[in-house]
Amino acid sequence: MEGITEISSTNEKLDALRAQASKQGSLVRKLKADGAEQTVVTAAVEELKKLKIAVEAEVSKNTEPEFDREGLDSILLRRMVVVPSFEIHGGEKGLFDFGPVGCMLKDNIISIWKNHFVLHESMLQVECTCLTPEAVLKTSGHVERFTDLMVKDPSSGQCYRADKLLEDHIERLLEKPEVLENKELCEEYQRIFRQADAYSPDELDDLIRNKFEIKSPDTGNELSKPFPFNLMFATTIGPEGTSRGFLRPETAQGIFVNFKRLLDYNGGRMPFAAAQIGLGFRNEISPRSGLLRVREFCMAEIEHFVDESDKSHPSFPDVADLELTLFPSDRQLGDGKMVSAKVGAAVKHGIIGNETLAYFMARTHLFLLKIGINPDKLRFRQHLPTEMAHYASDCWDAEIEMSYGWIECVGHADRSCYDLGQHSKDTGIDLVATRKLPEPKILDIAVAKIQKGLIGKEFKKEAAVVLKYLDEIQNDQAKAMEIESKLQADGEAELELDGKTYKLDRKMVSFKEGTKKISVETYFPGVIEPSFGMGRIVYAVLEHSYYARESEESSKAKGKQSKADVKRAVLGFTPVVAPVKCAVFPLQKKEEYVSKVNQLTKHLIGANISTDKDISSVAIGRRYARMDEIGVPFSLTVDQDTLAGKGPTVRERDSTQQIRVPENDLVSVLSCLSNGISTWEQVVSKYGLVVSAE
């Protein structure tokens, strides 16, 4: 297909095995959903296990060097980028604090996100409350379906996520020599490990309590049977304790319930988008993998409301030629290969469902590249049919490859009109938009003559329900005239509304046939939703930015220092996201040098360029290294030539090249570099390099 190119793989066998495993997994989910016979399901599961073992065996042959996660974690803790919360009290799993560098990094990423999406797309930004009444989340389905399986120690009350408890137990078994020496037993345990999150409550119970006889890790007590646990944090609203609520698991519901006001604010114009950045909360039973699975997290969500009959986007031509790495569902179930596709071609050939969904995928791609994500480690994976919610028509996850594998960081979902429809149904509020008809329509209606006084006297507090129904039924001529026929024949008619029966008599209402001319019609808008997990994105930026290089000092004294000393750790942030843009040093700790450092620092901060200084007496190379560790892209050094009026030297972090910039040019040069307006190569061509050994 024109504009679609298959991406060549370094391991076609692995791609094929992964595709077979995906296809078999999809079959297993379908068999379970369709209620197939247990023997058929068991056979399919066994085949899936075999394929997963083959995949693992092929993956184990990979010879690429592993990412130095230990080195990164060391920097994150030592330089207080991200640290465990409440550490001096023993900490709490799944909760983390951002230190000075982490806060600035996160703020910069969010600021770029706002400019890239909210400002560029003229979105309506809102900030809704984190505390959400139960009724809202019942309507959205979270109260009923937002669950994981959990087991409990009845004596201590300690709870554990059932599948993770099973995984942890098997991991310990696989470390035992007697298990490792038994190939069949080892393979069996690995199969169970990989299937842990797919077992039913009864299957997990059999494995935990019978096969492995797993006890409580803390007390050694027997555990309960697995049972569903809702992942939302429950609370009560108000001192009476009668109004139940939850900390929101997502920000989207606040936008949906405010749709009517947002549409009015926008002058009734469609389409439009609303955006929100804020905290979400999920009471993970077993949080793990650092910032990738936590209990409190920052989300940035967009709800783009569209007419379901027209999902074109006016800015689509701007991104039509942009190439994305796609992993369509048919490829996942077929040959397992990804494709490189121009956005326009992907929509034309039906790979991506519509222009608006594709447009936001393209904009997400550009945003992630802007903040420093490696394009070779970014892909968009389409949900398999068995993964998608029943109301969704197309879903793509922006996945970023990290040391933990391919991790979903941004979800893009075409949610159709499900959300507004559900809230409208449960509240009786019409969350609808209007569209102008090409030609006016003449509709058959029923004209009602309603005696509100009689209805109010008869039904009292429930009169509003009856009156609302009688008003709405006028648009359904057939049903209204059926009621009229009963009233004429029997003098009364019964209405069944919300499980209650209301008896109308002839005096209360009458209907006659009529027509009305309409030029507009109402409809429930569909929703295209890009949802960004900011914590995961921050961690991806940290991993993709981290590298180590040999220090100048260590190269002169190899063998006398540890491996940790020989390597300098660097966070190679792009200048636009770097928490601190510049650092200023004196070459010597003399009064005139330090005075100049203070002057330059004050000048740069006054120009809104985040700047740090280091006036310690350690070697200049070590001061550079300190700043490299927290990702400072540019370091200024005050030397004798600076005091003579020639300006400080400016060192670029990754190349370690240096130039000398006159003081009058400093703010302009550093501002352009920090904002991505100029490149280092451009300023080097203007000012030339100076030679300086670190």
C-alpha positions as CSV (number, residue, x, y, z in Angstrom):
1,M,0.0,0.0,0.0
2,E,1.3,3.5,-0.9
3,G,2.6,5.3,2.2
4,I,2.8,2.1,4.3
5,T,6.2,0.4,4.7
6,E,6.9,-2.8,6.6
7,I,9.7,-2.3,9.2
8,S,12.5,-4.8,8.8
9,S,13.2,-6.8,12.0
10,T,16.4,-8.0,13.4
11,N,14.6,-11.1,14.7
12,E,11.8,-12.2,12.4
13,K,11.4,-15.5,14.3
14,L,10.6,-13.6,17.5
15,D,8.1,-11.3,15.7
16,A,6.3,-14.4,14.3
17,L,6.2,-16.1,17.7
18,R,4.8,-13.0,19.4
19,A,2.2,-12.7,16.7
20,Q,1.2,-16.3,17.2
21,A,1.0,-15.7,21.0
22,S,-1.2,-12.6,20.5
23,K,-3.5,-14.5,18.2
24,Q,-3.8,-17.4,20.6
25,G,-4.3,-15.0,23.5
26,S,-7.1,-13.3,21.6
27,L,-8.7,-16.7,21.0
28,V,-8.5,-17.7,24.6
29,R,-10.3,-14.4,25.7
30,K,-13.0,-15.0,23.1
31,L,-13.6,-18.6,24.2
32,K,-14.0,-17.5,27.8
33,A,-16.3,-14.6,26.9
34,D,-18.4,-17.0,24.7
35,G,-18.7,-19.6,27.5
36,A,-17.0,-22.4,25.5
37,E,-16.6,-25.8,27.1
38,Q,-13.8,-26.1,29.7
39,T,-11.9,-28.7,27.7
40,V,-11.7,-26.4,24.7
41,V,-10.6,-23.5,26.8
42,T,-8.0,-25.6,28.6
43,A,-6.5,-26.8,25.3
44,A,-6.3,-23.3,24.0
45,V,-4.7,-22.0,27.2
46,E,-2.1,-24.8,27.0
47,E,-1.2,-23.9,23.5
48,L,-0.9,-20.2,24.6
49,K,1.5,-21.3,27.3
50,K,3.7,-23.2,24.9
51,L,3.9,-20.1,22.6
52,K,4.8,-17.9,25.5
53,I,7.6,-20.2,26.5
54,A,8.9,-20.1,22.9
55,V,8.8,-16.3,23.0
56,E,10.7,-16.2,26.3
57,A,13.3,-18.6,24.9
58,E,13.9,-16.4,21.9
59,V,14.0,-13.3,24.0
60,S,16.7,-14.8,26.2
61,K,19.0,-15.0,23.1
62,N,19.2,-11.2,23.0
63,T,22.8,-10.1,23.3
64,E,22.2,-6.3,23.5
65,P,23.6,-4.7,26.7
66,E,21.1,-4.2,29.5
67,F,20.1,-0.7,30.5
68,D,21.9,0.4,33.7
69,R,18.7,0.9,35.8
70,E,20.8,0.7,39.0
71,G,22.9,3.7,37.8
72,L,19.8,5.7,37.0
73,D,18.1,4.8,40.3
74,S,21.3,5.9,42.1
75,I,21.1,9.4,40.6
76,L,17.4,9.7,41.2
77,L,17.8,9.0,44.9
78,R,21.2,10.7,45.5
79,R,20.2,13.9,43.7
80,M,16.6,13.8,45.0
81,V,15.0,13.7,41.6
82,V,12.3,11.2,42.7
83,V,12.3,9.6,46.2
84,P,10.0,7.3,48.2
85,S,7.4,9.2,50.2
86,F,7.5,9.3,54.0
87,E,10.9,7.6,53.9
88,I,11.9,8.2,57.5
89,H,8.7,6.6,58.7
90,G,9.4,3.4,56.6
91,G,7.8,4.7,53.4
92,E,4.6,3.5,51.7
93,K,4.6,1.5,48.5
94,G,3.3,3.2,45.4
95,L,3.8,6.8,46.7
96,F,6.7,9.0,45.6
97,D,7.9,12.6,46.1
98,F,9.5,14.7,43.4
99,G,12.5,16.7,44.6
100,P,13.7,20.0,43.2
101,V,15.0,18.6,39.9
102,G,12.0,16.2,39.5
103,C,9.5,19.0,40.1
104,M,11.1,21.3,37.6
105,L,11.4,18.5,35.0
106,K,7.7,17.5,35.5
107,D,6.6,21.2,35.4
108,N,8.5,21.8,32.1
109,I,7.0,18.7,30.5
110,I,3.5,19.8,31.6
111,S,4.2,23.4,30.3
112,I,5.2,22.1,26.9
113,W,2.1,19.8,26.9
114,K,-0.1,22.9,27.6
115,N,1.5,24.9,24.8
116,H,1.5,22.0,22.4
117,F,-2.1,21.0,22.9
118,V,-4.2,23.4,24.9
119,L,-2.8,26.6,23.3
120,H,-2.2,25.3,19.8
121,E,-5.6,23.7,19.6
122,S,-7.6,26.4,21.4
123,M,-8.8,23.9,23.9
124,L,-11.0,24.7,26.9
125,Q,-9.0,23.9,30.0
126,V,-10.8,23.0,33.2
127,E,-9.8,21.9,36.7
128,C,-12.3,19.6,38.4
129,T,-12.4,18.3,41.9
130,C,-10.6,15.1,42.8
131,L,-13.3,14.0,45.2
132,T,-16.2,12.5,43.2
133,P,-19.7,11.4,44.4
134,E,-20.5,7.7,44.1
135,A,-23.4,8.4,41.6
136,V,-21.0,9.8,39.0
137,L,-18.7,6.8,39.1
138,K,-21.7,4.4,39.2
139,T,-22.8,5.9,35.9
140,S,-19.3,5.6,34.4
141,G,-19.1,2.0,35.4
142,H,-16.1,2.4,37.8
143,V,-18.0,1.3,40.9
144,E,-18.9,-2.0,39.3
145,R,-16.0,-2.9,37.1
146,F,-12.8,-1.1,38.3
147,T,-11.4,-4.2,40.1
148,D,-8.4,-6.5,40.6
149,L,-8.4,-9.9,42.4
150,M,-7.2,-9.9,46.0
151,V,-6.6,-12.3,48.9
152,K,-6.6,-11.5,52.6
153,D,-5.0,-12.8,55.7
154,P,-8.1,-13.2,57.9
155,S,-6.1,-12.9,61.2
156,S,-4.0,-9.9,60.4
157,G,-6.2,-8.2,57.8
158,Q,-3.2,-7.8,55.5
159,C,-4.2,-7.9,51.8
160,Y,-2.3,-9.0,48.7
161,R,-3.0,-8.8,45.0
162,A,-3.6,-12.5,44.1
163,D,-1.7,-12.7,40.8
164,K,1.3,-10.8,42.1
165,L,1.5,-13.0,45.2
166,L,1.6,-16.0,42.9
167,E,4.2,-14.4,40.7
168,D,6.4,-13.6,43.7
169,H,6.2,-17.1,45.1
170,I,7.1,-18.6,41.7
171,E,10.1,-16.2,41.4
172,R,11.4,-17.5,44.7
173,L,10.9,-21.2,43.6
174,L,12.8,-20.5,40.3
175,E,15.8,-19.5,42.3
176,K,16.1,-22.9,44.0
177,P,18.7,-25.2,42.4
178,E,16.4,-28.3,42.6
179,V,13.8,-26.4,40.5
180,L,16.4,-25.1,38.0
181,E,17.8,-28.6,37.5
182,N,14.3,-30.0,36.7
183,K,13.6,-28.6,33.2
184,E,9.9,-29.7,33.0
185,L,9.1,-28.3,36.5
186,C,10.9,-25.1,35.6
187,E,8.9,-24.7,32.4
188,E,5.7,-25.4,34.2
189,Y,6.4,-22.8,36.8
190,Q,7.3,-20.2,34.1
191,R,4.0,-21.0,32.3
192,I,2.0,-20.3,35.4
193,F,4.0,-17.2,36.1
194,R,3.2,-15.7,32.7
195,Q,-0.5,-16.6,33.0
196,A,-0.9,-15.2,36.5
197,D,-3.0,-12.2,35.6
198,A,-5.3,-14.2,33.3
199,Y,-6.6,-16.8,35.8
200,S,-10.2,-16.8,37.1
201,P,-10.8,-16.4,40.9
202,D,-11.4,-20.2,41.2
203,E,-8.2,-21.0,39.2
204,L,-6.1,-18.6,41.3
205,D,-7.6,-20.1,44.5
206,D,-6.6,-23.6,43.4
207,L,-3.0,-22.6,42.6
208,I,-2.5,-20.5,45.7
209,R,-4.1,-22.7,48.3
210,N,-3.8,-26.2,46.8
211,K,-0.9,-26.5,44.3
212,F,1.6,-24.1,45.9
213,E,0.1,-23.9,49.4
214,I,1.0,-20.2,49.5
215,K,0.6,-18.6,53.0
216,S,0.6,-15.0,54.1
217,P,4.1,-13.6,53.5
218,D,4.0,-11.7,56.8
219,T,2.3,-14.1,59.2
220,G,2.4,-17.6,57.6
221,N,-1.4,-17.8,58.0
222,E,-3.9,-19.3,55.6
223,L,-5.2,-16.9,53.0
224,S,-8.8,-16.2,51.9
225,K,-10.2,-17.1,48.5
226,P,-9.4,-14.5,45.8
227,F,-12.1,-11.8,45.5
228,P,-12.6,-8.7,43.4
229,F,-11.2,-5.5,45.0
230,N,-12.3,-2.1,43.7
231,L,-9.2,0.0,43.0
232,M,-10.8,3.3,43.9
233,F,-10.1,5.1,47.2
234,A,-13.5,5.3,49.0
235,T,-14.4,8.0,51.4
236,T,-17.5,9.9,52.8
237,I,-18.4,13.4,52.0
238,G,-19.5,15.6,54.9
239,P,-19.7,14.9,58.6
240,E,-22.9,12.9,58.5
241,G,-21.2,10.0,56.7
242,T,-24.2,9.3,54.5
243,S,-22.8,10.6,51.2
244,R,-20.3,8.2,49.7
245,G,-17.6,9.3,47.4
246,F,-14.3,8.3,45.8
247,L,-11.0,9.9,44.9
248,R,-11.2,10.0,41.1
249,P,-9.5,7.2,39.1
250,E,-9.4,9.4,36.0
251,T,-10.0,13.1,35.2
252,A,-12.4,12.5,32.3
253,Q,-15.6,12.3,34.2
254,G,-15.3,15.9,35.4
255,I,-15.3,17.0,31.8
256,F,-18.2,14.9,30.8
257,V,-20.5,16.1,33.5
258,N,-19.6,19.7,32.6
259,F,-20.2,19.2,28.8
260,K,-23.4,21.3,28.7
261,R,-21.6,24.3,30.3
262,L,-18.6,23.9,28.1
263,L,-20.7,23.7,25.0
264,D,-22.5,26.9,26.0
265,Y,-19.2,28.6,26.8
266,N,-18.1,27.7,23.2
267,G,-21.2,29.3,21.8
268,G,-22.7,26.0,20.9
269,R,-20.0,25.4,18.3
270,M,-18.9,21.8,17.5
271,P,-16.4,20.2,17.4
272,F,-14.4,21.4,20.4
273,A,-12.0,20.0,22.9
274,A,-11.7,20.3,26.7
275,A,-8.5,19.5,28.6
276,Q,-7.6,18.8,32.2
277,I,-4.4,18.2,34.1
278,G,-4.6,16.8,37.6
279,L,-4.2,13.9,39.9
280,G,-5.8,10.4,39.6
281,F,-5.8,7.8,42.4
282,R,-5.8,4.0,42.1
283,N,-5.5,1.9,45.2
284,E,-3.1,-0.6,43.6
285,I,-2.9,-3.8,45.7
286,S,0.8,-4.4,44.7
287,P,2.4,-1.3,43.2
288,R,5.7,-1.9,41.6
289,S,8.2,-0.7,38.9
290,G,8.8,2.8,40.4
291,L,6.8,5.5,38.7
292,L,5.1,3.1,36.2
293,R,2.5,1.7,38.7
294,V,1.7,4.1,41.6
295,R,-1.3,5.0,43.7
296,E,-1.3,8.7,43.1
297,F,-0.4,10.0,39.7
298,C,-0.6,13.0,37.4
299,M,-2.8,12.7,34.3
300,A,-3.4,15.0,31.3
301,E,-6.5,14.2,29.4
302,I,-8.2,15.6,26.4
303,E,-11.9,15.0,25.5
304,H,-12.4,16.1,21.8
305,F,-16.2,16.2,21.1
306,V,-17.2,15.5,17.6
307,D,-20.2,14.8,15.4
308,E,-20.2,11.0,15.0
309,S,-21.2,11.5,11.3
310,D,-18.1,13.7,10.6
311,K,-14.8,12.8,12.2
312,S,-12.7,14.9,9.9
313,H,-10.2,17.4,11.3
314,P,-9.4,20.8,9.8
315,S,-5.7,20.5,10.7
316,F,-5.3,17.0,9.4
317,P,-3.4,18.1,6.2
318,D,-0.7,19.5,8.5
319,V,0.2,16.0,9.7
320,A,-0.8,13.9,6.8
321,D,2.8,13.3,5.7
322,L,4.2,12.6,9.1
323,E,5.4,9.0,9.5
324,L,4.5,7.0,12.6
325,T,5.6,3.5,13.7
326,L,2.3,1.5,13.9
327,F,1.6,-1.9,15.2
328,P,-1.9,-2.7,13.9
329,S,-4.0,-5.4,15.4
330,D,-3.9,-7.5,12.3
331,R,-0.1,-7.5,12.3
332,Q,-0.1,-8.5,16.0
333,L,-2.2,-11.5,15.1
334,G,-0.4,-12.0,11.8
335,D,3.3,-11.7,11.1
336,G,4.1,-9.7,14.2
337,K,5.8,-6.9,12.3
338,M,5.4,-3.2,12.7
339,V,4.9,-0.8,9.9
340,S,6.0,2.8,9.1
341,A,3.0,4.7,7.8
342,K,2.3,8.2,6.7
343,V,-0.7,9.4,8.8
344,G,-2.7,10.3,5.7
345,A,-2.1,6.8,4.2
346,A,-3.0,5.1,7.4
347,V,-6.4,6.8,7.4
348,K,-6.9,6.3,3.7
349,H,-6.3,2.5,4.0
350,G,-8.5,2.2,7.1
351,I,-5.6,1.3,9.4
352,I,-6.5,4.2,11.7
353,G,-10.3,4.7,12.1
354,N,-10.7,8.4,11.3
355,E,-8.9,11.8,10.8
356,T,-9.4,13.2,14.3
357,L,-8.0,10.1,16.0
358,A,-5.0,10.0,13.6
359,Y,-4.5,13.7,14.1
360,F,-4.1,13.4,17.8
361,M,-1.8,10.4,17.4
362,A,0.4,12.5,15.2
363,R,0.4,15.4,17.6
364,T,1.3,13.0,20.5
365,H,4.2,11.7,18.4
366,L,5.5,15.3,17.9
367,F,5.1,16.1,21.6
368,L,7.0,13.0,22.8
369,L,9.9,13.7,20.4
370,K,10.0,17.4,21.5
371,I,10.5,16.4,25.2
372,G,13.3,13.9,24.3
373,I,11.8,10.5,23.7
374,N,13.9,8.4,21.4
375,P,11.9,7.9,18.1
376,D,13.3,4.4,17.7
377,K,11.7,3.4,21.0
378,L,8.2,4.9,20.2
379,R,5.3,3.0,18.6
380,F,1.5,3.1,18.4
381,R,-0.1,-0.2,19.2
382,Q,-3.7,-0.8,18.2
383,H,-5.9,-2.6,20.7
384,L,-6.9,-6.1,19.7
385,P,-10.7,-6.6,19.3
386,T,-10.8,-8.6,22.5
387,E,-9.1,-5.7,24.4
388,M,-11.4,-2.9,23.4
389,A,-14.3,-1.7,25.5
390,H,-17.7,-2.6,23.9
391,Y,-18.4,1.1,23.2
392,A,-15.1,1.9,21.6
393,S,-14.6,1.8,17.8
394,D,-10.8,2.2,17.7
395,C,-8.0,2.5,20.3
396,W,-4.2,3.1,19.9
397,D,-1.7,3.2,22.7
398,A,1.5,5.3,22.4
399,E,4.0,2.8,23.9
400,I,7.6,3.7,24.8
401,E,10.2,1.1,25.1
402,M,12.0,1.2,28.5
403,S,14.0,-1.3,30.6
404,Y,10.7,-2.7,31.7
405,G,9.6,-3.4,28.1
406,W,7.1,-1.6,25.9
407,I,5.0,0.6,28.3
408,E,1.7,2.3,27.5
409,C,2.1,6.0,28.2
410,V,-0.6,7.6,26.2
411,G,-4.0,6.1,25.3
412,H,-5.9,7.3,22.2
413,A,-9.5,6.1,22.2
414,D,-12.5,6.7,20.0
415,R,-15.1,6.3,22.7
416,S,-18.1,7.0,20.5
417,C,-21.0,8.7,22.3
418,Y,-21.1,6.3,25.3
419,D,-20.0,8.6,28.1
420,L,-22.4,11.5,27.4
421,G,-25.2,9.1,26.7
422,Q,-24.7,7.3,30.1
423,H,-24.6,10.5,32.1
424,S,-27.6,11.9,30.2
425,K,-29.6,8.7,30.8
426,D,-28.9,8.6,34.6
427,T,-29.5,12.3,35.2
428,G,-32.2,13.2,32.8
429,I,-30.1,16.1,31.5
430,D,-29.7,16.2,27.7
431,L,-26.0,16.3,27.1
432,V,-26.5,16.9,23.4
433,A,-25.3,19.2,20.7
434,T,-27.2,20.5,17.6
435,R,-26.5,20.3,13.9
436,K,-28.1,22.4,11.2
437,L,-29.9,20.3,8.6
438,P,-29.2,20.7,4.9
439,E,-32.9,20.9,4.3
440,P,-35.7,21.5,6.8
441,K,-37.7,18.4,7.9
442,I,-41.4,18.0,8.6
443,L,-41.9,15.7,11.5
444,D,-45.1,13.9,12.6
445,I,-45.7,14.7,16.2
446,A,-48.5,14.6,18.8
447,V,-49.7,17.8,20.3
448,A,-50.5,17.4,24.0
449,K,-52.9,19.4,26.1
450,I,-51.7,18.8,29.7
451,Q,-53.5,19.8,32.8
452,K,-50.5,20.4,35.1
453,G,-52.6,21.3,38.1
454,L,-54.5,18.0,38.1
455,I,-51.3,16.0,37.5
456,G,-49.5,17.9,40.4
457,K,-52.5,17.3,42.7
458,E,-52.6,13.6,41.9
459,F,-48.9,12.7,41.8
460,K,-47.4,15.4,44.1
461,K,-43.6,15.0,44.3
462,E,-43.6,12.6,41.5
463,A,-45.5,14.8,39.1
464,A,-42.3,16.1,37.5
465,V,-41.5,12.6,36.3
466,V,-44.9,12.3,34.6
467,L,-44.8,15.8,33.1
468,K,-41.3,15.2,31.7
469,Y,-42.5,12.0,30.0
470,L,-45.6,13.6,28.6
471,D,-43.5,16.4,27.2
472,E,-41.0,14.1,25.6
473,I,-43.5,11.6,24.1
474,Q,-45.0,14.3,21.9
475,N,-42.1,13.6,19.5
476,D,-43.2,10.0,19.3
477,Q,-46.6,10.3,17.6
478,A,-47.4,6.6,17.5
479,K,-46.8,6.0,21.2
480,A,-48.6,9.2,22.2
481,M,-51.7,8.3,20.1
482,E,-51.7,4.8,21.6
483,I,-52.1,6.5,25.0
484,E,-54.9,8.7,23.5
485,S,-56.7,5.6,22.2
486,K,-56.7,4.1,25.7
487,L,-57.9,7.3,27.2
488,Q,-60.8,7.5,24.7
489,A,-61.7,3.8,25.1
490,D,-61.3,3.4,28.9
491,G,-61.1,6.9,30.3
492,E,-57.7,6.1,31.7
493,A,-54.2,4.9,30.8
494,E,-51.3,3.5,32.8
495,L,-47.7,4.6,32.4
496,E,-44.7,2.5,33.5
497,L,-41.9,4.8,34.4
498,D,-38.7,3.8,36.3
499,G,-40.4,0.7,37.7
500,K,-43.5,2.6,38.9
501,T,-47.0,2.7,37.6
502,Y,-48.9,6.0,37.1
503,K,-52.6,6.1,36.2
504,L,-53.7,9.0,34.0
505,D,-57.4,9.9,33.4
506,R,-59.1,11.7,30.6
507,K,-59.1,15.0,32.4
508,M,-55.3,15.1,32.8
509,V,-54.1,14.9,29.2
510,S,-55.2,14.6,25.6
511,F,-53.3,14.2,22.4
512,K,-54.0,15.1,18.8
513,E,-51.9,14.5,15.6
514,G,-49.8,17.3,14.3
515,T,-46.6,18.3,12.5
516,K,-43.6,20.5,13.1
517,K,-40.9,21.9,10.9
518,I,-37.3,21.6,12.1
519,S,-34.1,23.1,10.7
520,V,-31.7,21.6,13.4
521,E,-31.5,18.3,15.2
522,T,-29.9,17.2,18.4
523,Y,-27.3,14.4,18.8
524,F,-25.0,12.9,21.4
525,P,-21.4,13.9,20.4
526,G,-18.8,11.2,20.1
527,V,-15.5,11.6,22.0
528,I,-11.9,11.2,20.9
529,E,-9.8,10.9,24.0
530,P,-6.0,11.2,24.3
531,S,-5.0,10.3,27.9
532,F,-1.4,11.0,29.1
533,G,0.1,9.3,32.1
534,M,2.6,12.1,33.1
535,G,4.4,10.0,35.7
536,R,5.2,7.4,33.1
537,I,6.2,10.0,30.6
538,V,8.6,11.6,33.1
539,Y,10.2,8.3,33.8
540,A,10.5,7.5,30.1
541,V,12.3,10.9,29.6
542,L,14.7,10.0,32.5
543,E,15.5,6.6,31.0
544,H,15.9,7.9,27.5
545,S,18.1,10.7,28.7
546,Y,20.4,8.7,30.9
547,Y,23.9,7.6,29.8
548,A,27.4,7.3,31.2
549,R,30.7,8.4,29.9
550,E,34.3,8.0,31.0
551,S,35.6,10.9,33.1
552,E,38.8,12.8,32.2
553,E,40.1,12.3,35.7
554,S,39.5,8.5,35.6
555,S,41.1,8.0,32.3
556,K,44.3,9.4,33.8
557,A,44.2,7.0,36.8
558,K,42.6,3.8,35.6
559,G,42.9,0.9,38.1
560,K,43.0,3.2,41.1
561,Q,39.3,4.0,41.2
562,S,36.1,1.9,41.3
563,K,33.9,1.4,38.2
564,A,31.5,4.0,39.6
565,D,34.3,6.6,39.6
566,V,35.4,5.8,36.1
567,K,32.0,6.5,34.6
568,R,30.3,9.8,34.8
569,A,26.5,9.6,34.8
570,V,24.7,12.1,32.6
571,L,21.0,13.0,32.2
572,G,21.0,14.3,28.6
573,F,17.7,16.2,28.8
574,T,16.8,18.3,25.7
575,P,17.2,21.9,26.6
576,V,13.5,22.6,26.5
577,V,12.7,20.2,29.3
578,A,16.0,20.5,31.3
579,P,15.1,21.6,34.9
580,V,18.1,23.9,35.1
581,K,19.2,25.5,31.9
582,C,22.6,27.0,32.9
583,A,25.2,26.7,35.6
584,V,27.8,29.3,36.3
585,F,31.3,28.6,37.8
586,P,34.4,30.6,38.8
587,L,37.6,29.1,37.4
588,Q,39.3,30.2,40.6
589,K,37.7,30.9,44.0
590,K,38.9,34.5,44.2
591,E,36.7,37.4,45.1
592,E,36.6,39.0,41.7
593,Y,35.7,35.7,40.0
594,V,32.9,34.9,42.5
595,S,31.6,38.4,42.2
596,K,31.3,38.0,38.5
597,V,29.6,34.6,38.9
598,N,27.0,36.2,41.2
599,Q,26.4,39.0,38.7
600,L,25.9,36.7,35.8
601,T,23.6,34.4,37.7
602,K,21.4,37.3,38.8
603,H,21.3,38.6,35.2
604,L,20.2,35.2,33.8
605,I,17.6,34.5,36.4
606,G,16.2,38.0,35.8
607,A,15.8,37.0,32.2
608,N,13.8,33.9,33.3
609,I,16.5,31.5,32.5
610,S,16.7,28.9,35.3
611,T,20.3,29.1,36.5
612,D,22.4,27.5,39.3
613,K,25.9,28.3,40.4
614,D,28.8,26.3,42.0
615,I,31.5,28.4,43.7
616,S,33.1,25.5,45.6
617,S,36.8,24.9,45.3
618,V,36.7,21.4,43.7
619,A,38.1,20.8,40.3
620,I,36.2,22.4,37.4
621,G,35.7,18.9,35.9
622,R,33.9,17.7,39.0
623,R,31.7,20.7,38.9
624,Y,30.8,19.9,35.3
625,A,30.0,16.4,36.4
626,R,27.7,17.5,39.2
627,M,25.7,19.5,36.7
628,D,25.7,16.7,34.1
629,E,24.1,14.4,36.6
630,I,21.0,16.7,36.9
631,G,20.9,17.4,33.2
632,V,22.1,21.0,33.0
633,P,22.7,21.5,29.2
634,F,25.0,24.6,29.4
635,S,27.7,25.5,31.9
636,L,29.3,29.0,32.0
637,T,32.8,29.5,33.3
638,V,34.2,32.8,34.5
639,D,38.0,33.0,33.7
640,Q,40.6,35.7,33.3
641,D,39.3,36.5,29.8
642,T,35.8,37.0,31.2
643,L,37.1,39.5,33.7
644,A,38.9,41.2,30.8
645,G,35.5,41.8,29.1
646,K,35.5,38.9,26.6
647,G,32.6,37.1,28.2
648,P,32.4,33.6,29.8
649,T,32.9,30.3,28.1
650,V,29.8,28.2,27.5
651,R,30.1,24.4,27.6
652,E,27.5,22.2,26.0
653,R,26.9,19.1,28.1
654,D,26.7,16.2,25.6
655,S,29.6,17.2,23.2
656,T,31.6,19.0,26.0
657,Q,32.4,21.6,23.3
658,Q,32.9,25.2,24.5
659,I,32.4,28.6,22.9
660,R,33.0,32.1,24.3
661,V,30.0,34.5,24.3
662,P,30.1,38.2,24.9
663,E,28.1,39.2,28.0
664,N,25.7,41.4,25.9
665,D,24.8,38.3,23.8
666,L,24.4,35.8,26.7
667,V,20.7,36.2,27.4
668,S,19.7,36.0,23.8
669,V,22.0,33.0,23.0
670,L,21.0,31.0,26.1
671,S,17.3,31.8,25.7
672,C,17.2,30.7,22.1
673,L,19.2,27.5,23.0
674,S,16.9,26.7,25.9
675,N,13.7,27.2,24.0
676,G,14.8,25.2,21.0
677,I,14.9,28.2,18.7
678,S,18.7,27.8,18.0
679,T,20.8,24.7,17.9
680,W,24.3,24.3,19.4
681,E,25.7,23.9,15.9
682,Q,24.3,27.2,14.9
683,V,25.9,29.1,17.8
684,V,29.2,27.3,17.3
685,S,29.3,28.5,13.7
686,K,28.8,32.0,14.9
687,Y,31.2,32.2,17.8
688,G,33.7,29.4,17.1
689,L,35.0,26.8,19.5
690,V,37.5,27.4,22.3
691,V,39.9,24.6,23.4
692,S,39.5,23.6,27.0
693,A,40.3,20.2,28.6
694,E,38.0,19.0,31.3
